[in-house]
């Protein structure tokens, strides 16, 4: 098995491409080992000293590290863990576990949205899925819709996007401008944790 690595715009995150499907039609993000109980692969990666985050995409794995650690030291054990995991045929996610795409989104605090907001939310999600998420995935990350409220779109940054020095510029200059261009009701884009 040959695993490619690619740098991302976030110097603390590397993208690992194992040459096979990692997660089909979903993504999963873990920022702590305790959160990774549903992913044997993420659990294994968190056992490597210095790993601070794991993002599982369709055909890649983004791994984030502690700023004090060096990639030349971390890359070999990460590559080894990924290779051993896939060659042993272990599951990436355990069965019957929810993923980030299966979580309810677009619901306001009271669980109610009017029809106009539902139409705008549908447009936002379509633009995110067709234009924005594929581009962000190329950099080892993902952007997940959280909610739309009074002209403001709330998005969650995952993988290489989370903590990236250029994420604010990406949100404001890229995503916000695109959404405002296609959907005039959108006035602002904000990141949520």
C-alpha positions, -999 to 999 in steps of 0.1 A, spaced: 0 0 0 13 34 -10 1 64 10 6 98 -4 10 129 18 1 164 9 7 197 27 -24 218 35 -27 255 40 -26 248 78 10 240 87 -1 220 117 -22 196 95 -11 170 68 -33 152 44 -27 114 40 -42 98 9 -42 59 12 -54 53 -24 -87 38 -12 -121 50 1 -118 61 37 -154 70 44 -181 68 18 -206 97 15 -197 111 50 -170 127 70 -160 124 107 -139 149 128 -122 142 161 -104 168 182 -98 146 213 -90 109 218 -122 106 239 -143 116 209 -128 89 187 -143 59 204 -164 52 173 -133 51 150 -106 25 155 -84 44 130 -87 77 148 -81 60 182 -49 45 168 -37 78 155 -44 96 188 -20 71 205 8 88 186 24 115 208 17 149 193 -15 141 173 -42 166 182 -69 160 156 -81 135 130 -104 142 101 -117 114 80 -128 124 45 -140 103 15 -106 94 3 -82 111 27 -72 114 64 -61 148 77 -40 146 109 -33 177 130 -3 179 153 8 199 184 28 230 174 58 218 193 61 186 173 79 181 140 64 164 110 96 146 102 92 127 136 54 122 133 50 112 97 66 77 99 44 64 128 13 80 113 20 64 79 26 31 97 -6 32 117 -27 40 86 -10 13 65 -14 -13 92 -51 -3 98 -61 -7 61 -40 -38 54 -56 -55 84 -90 -47 70 -102 -30 102 -133 -7 99 -127 31 99 -159 37 118 -178 13 139 -213 3 126 -244 23 137 -225 55 146 -237 89 135 -215 110 112 -212 147 106 -235 146 76 -261 127 95 -265 153 122 -295 176 120 -286 209 106 -304 241 96 -326 240 127 -329 272 147 -328 271 185 -365 266 188 -365 239 160 -387 261 138 -379 278 105 -402 296 82 -406 286 46 -384 314 32 -356 304 55 -360 268 45 -356 278 8 -325 298 16 -311 270 37 -316 246 8 -298 270 -16 -269 274 9 -265 237 14 -265 231 -24 -238 257 -30 -217 243 -1 -220 207 -14 -214 215 -51 -189 244 -51 -173 249 -17 -169 215 0 -150 198 -29 -125 227 -30 -120 226 7 -116 188 7 -87 192 -17 -69 211 11 -77 183 36 -107 199 54 -144 202 53 -170 229 60 -203 218 75 -235 239 76 -247 246 111 -275 271 107 -289 301 89 -304 329 110 -314 365 99 -289 367 70 -261 350 89 -247 316 79 -230 296 106 -204 271 94 -182 246 113 -147 242 100 -132 207 102 -99 190 94 -72 212 80 -96 242 80 -99 241 118 -72 263 132 -58 272 98 -42 307 96 -60 314 63 -95 301 75 -108 336 82 -98 348 47 -114 317 32 -146 323 51 -149 360 44 -133 364 10 -142 331 -5 -173 315 10 -191 347 22 -186 364 -12 -198 334 -31 -229 329 -9 -237 367 -10 -234 367 -48 -257 338 -54 -281 343 -24 -287 380 -17 -303 373 16 -270 362 30 -252 391 47 -225 374 67 -207 340 73 -194 331 108 -175 301 121 -188 281 150 -170 257 172 
